[in-house]
Amino acid sequence: MAYRVIQWATGGMGKNCLRAVIDHPAMEVAGVYVYGQGKVGQDAGDIARRPETGIHATNDIEEILSLDADVVIHAARISPPYGSHDADLIRLLASGKNVISINGFTHPAHWGGERLARLEAACQQGNSSLLGAGLNPGFVGEQLATVATGVCSAVDHVEIVESVSCVPVRNPDYVFKALGFGAKPSDADPNNPSWGPAASLNGMYEEVLAAMAAHLDMALEAVVTEHRAFPATQDLTVAAGLIPKDTIGHYRWRWRGIVGGKSRLTMTIHWFMETAHLDEDQPSLWTVRIEGQPGLVMRVELEKRAGDTSPTSAEQIAVAGTVINAIPHVCEAPAGVMLRPLATPFSDRL
Ligand SMILES: NC(=O)c1ccc[n+]([C@@H]2O[C@H](COP(=O)([O-])OP(=O)(O)OC[C@H]3O[C@@H](n4cnc5c(N)ncnc54)[C@H](OP(=O)(O)O)[C@@H]3O)[C@@H](O)[C@H]2O)c1
């Protein structure tokens, strides 16, 4: 029996998830929600560069809620503050659909209080589950680095360093508004938690550290930020437009998880438009560094299959992979918000 899947938002990531669903023999598209008026009515296959499916995109949430589906892949753009999409997720969950988000939700129980209560109540109402997936949030911290501690008899500190060039990212709203590139240094204060990009990202990555801490039985006391913004050393022409010299061309986001008064978990993310401020010339996508006994260093790259000349990046394909592999987990889980499992591997039987 095929999983019936709704794709929510069809930007760079959502389109790839949709394509992965269409291509998968155990999945069928049940619906597509879009924000852009221009995509309303388009066939899912046309959006995903695939043959027609007979399923047409809508921007009517009521239509989506009325569909019979197993799971919704939620790939909307982040907007401040973290949690600003909760209202949509709650309606989807309450309507009986499991939800996979690529924008956090890897350990919603971390927040407790009203927010958790609302999400949990929606899951109970709809007998549904909420699960976070994606690469980061989703994979490198909650799964890869955490599993790697399995060789250690002592763990002092786990650090993840992600380095991603944002030059190919096309959507100007995402690049300039959501991520803050091209802002004047006087307007970009990443350590101000109410500044837009920080307000979106801080909660999301705090939850990653909280998920790691939960798996490692560490009592997370606080998450502190050490973010930095670097002005561009020259005018930069990137896929989303122009980043003038002296406006922000590189963010180094850093969250430190404090356990027992010490920094024991660190997430560092370089999102950059030029390499001038990187610590290494050619950093890996991820370096995981565990200090402990023994220590461990792992460098990870993603590569497309040889001969794949599509414009899709390995990272986009991989985000969709994490989502597809998570579908059986969210569908089989008891109702409720989920801590991202330590492993959601590929299954050759799916
Ligand atoms: N977990 C991970 O590893 C991971 C990796 C990369 C990205 N992400 C997250 O995934 C999200 C989507 O990334 P992307 O590359 O697909 O971005 P994108 O290309 O900018 O697309 C985002 C899509 O969101 C929809 N949208 C438009 N206006 C919106 C609004 N006001 N509020 C919410 N959504 C709106 C649009 O969907 P339609 O075109 O269908 O109208 C748009 O195409 C980002 O927020 C990013 O943080 C997660």
The ligand as an SDF file (V2000), in Angstrom:
LIG
                    3D

 48 52  0  0  0  0  0  0  0  0999 V2000
   16.6160   20.9050    7.5250 N   0  0  0  0  0  0  0  0  0  0  0  0
   17.4110   21.1590    6.5300 C   0  0  0  0  0  0  0  0  0  0  0  0
   18.4480   20.5300    6.3570 O   0  0  0  0  0  0  0  0  0  0  0  0
   17.1060   22.2710    5.5740 C   0  0  0  0  0  0  0  0  0  0  0  0
   17.9560   22.4740    4.4880 C   0  0  0  0  0  0  0  0  0  0  0  0
   17.6710   23.5220    3.6220 C   0  0  0  0  0  0  0  0  0  0  0  0
   16.5840   24.3270    3.8420 C   0  0  0  0  0  0  0  0  0  0  0  0
   15.8000   24.0870    4.9270 N   0  0  0  0  0  0  0  0  0  0  0  0
   14.6400   24.9550    5.1740 C   0  0  0  0  0  0  0  0  0  0  0  0
   13.6780   24.7100    4.1950 O   0  0  0  0  0  0  0  0  0  0  0  0
   12.9540   25.8910    3.9420 C   0  0  0  0  0  0  0  0  0  0  0  0
   12.6730   26.0160    2.4840 C   0  0  0  0  0  0  0  0  0  0  0  0
   13.9080   26.1250    1.8070 O   0  0  0  0  0  0  0  0  0  0  0  0
   13.9430   26.3540    0.2470 P   0  0  0  0  0  0  0  0  0  0  0  0
   15.3370   26.2550   -0.1900 O   0  0  0  0  0  0  0  0  0  0  0  0
   12.9340   25.4740   -0.3920 O   0  0  0  0  0  0  0  0  0  0  0  0
   13.4530   27.8490    0.1780 O   0  0  0  0  0  0  0  0  0  0  0  0
   12.8190   28.6190   -1.0500 P   0  0  0  0  0  0  0  0  0  0  0  0
   13.3500   28.0910   -2.3360 O   0  0  0  0  0  0  0  0  0  0  0  0
   12.9350   30.0370   -0.7270 O   0  0  0  0  0  0  0  0  0  0  0  0
   11.2760   28.1700   -1.0350 O   0  0  0  0  0  0  0  0  0  0  0  0
   10.4420   28.3410    0.0270 C   0  0  0  0  0  0  0  0  0  0  0  0
    9.0050   28.1850   -0.4290 C   0  0  0  0  0  0  0  0  0  0  0  0
    8.1830   28.6230    0.6540 O   0  0  0  0  0  0  0  0  0  0  0  0
    6.9850   29.1020    0.1290 C   0  0  0  0  0  0  0  0  0  0  0  0
    6.6630   30.4550    0.6230 N   0  0  0  0  0  0  0  0  0  0  0  0
    6.4780   31.5980   -0.0730 C   0  0  0  0  0  0  0  0  0  0  0  0
    6.0890   32.5850    0.7220 N   0  0  0  0  0  0  0  0  0  0  0  0
    6.0440   32.0770    1.9600 C   0  0  0  0  0  0  0  0  0  0  0  0
    5.7080   32.5860    3.2230 C   0  0  0  0  0  0  0  0  0  0  0  0
    5.3220   33.8490    3.3830 N   0  0  0  0  0  0  0  0  0  0  0  0
    5.7980   31.7750    4.2980 N   0  0  0  0  0  0  0  0  0  0  0  0
    6.1680   30.5020    4.1680 C   0  0  0  0  0  0  0  0  0  0  0  0
    6.4780   29.9360    2.9860 N   0  0  0  0  0  0  0  0  0  0  0  0
    6.4240   30.7140    1.9020 C   0  0  0  0  0  0  0  0  0  0  0  0
    7.0800   29.1260   -1.3840 C   0  0  0  0  0  0  0  0  0  0  0  0
    6.4190   27.9390   -1.8310 O   0  0  0  0  0  0  0  0  0  0  0  0
    5.7060   27.8460   -3.2700 P   0  0  0  0  0  0  0  0  0  0  0  0
    6.8000   28.0910   -4.2730 O   0  0  0  0  0  0  0  0  0  0  0  0
    5.1820   26.4580   -3.3100 O   0  0  0  0  0  0  0  0  0  0  0  0
    4.6460   28.8810   -3.3190 O   0  0  0  0  0  0  0  0  0  0  0  0
    8.5800   29.0690   -1.5910 C   0  0  0  0  0  0  0  0  0  0  0  0
    8.9090   28.5380   -2.8170 O   0  0  0  0  0  0  0  0  0  0  0  0
   13.8020   27.0350    4.4720 C   0  0  0  0  0  0  0  0  0  0  0  0
   13.0820   27.7060    5.4610 O   0  0  0  0  0  0  0  0  0  0  0  0
   15.0160   26.4100    5.0380 C   0  0  0  0  0  0  0  0  0  0  0  0
   15.3590   26.9140    6.2890 O   0  0  0  0  0  0  0  0  0  0  0  0
   16.0350   23.0790    5.7790 C   0  0  0  0  0  0  0  0  0  0  0  0
  1  2  1  0
  2  3  2  0
  2  4  1  0
  4  5  1  0
  4 48  2  0
  5  6  2  0
  6  7  1  0
  7  8  2  0
  8  9  1  0
  8 48  1  0
  9 10  1  0
  9 46  1  0
 10 11  1  0
 11 12  1  0
 11 44  1  0
 12 13  1  0
 13 14  1  0
 14 15  2  0
 14 16  1  0
 14 17  1  0
 17 18  1  0
 18 19  2  0
 18 20  1  0
 18 21  1  0
 21 22  1  0
 22 23  1  0
 23 24  1  0
 23 42  1  0
 24 25  1  0
 25 26  1  0
 25 36  1  0
 26 27  1  0
 26 35  1  0
 27 28  2  0
 28 29  1  0
 29 30  1  0
 29 35  2  0
 30 31  1  0
 30 32  2  0
 32 33  1  0
 33 34  2  0
 34 35  1  0
 36 37  1  0
 36 42  1  0
 37 38  1  0
 38 39  2  0
 38 40  1  0
 38 41  1  0
 42 43  1  0
 44 45  1  0
 44 46  1  0
 46 47  1  0
M  CHG  2   8   1  16  -1
M  END
$$$$
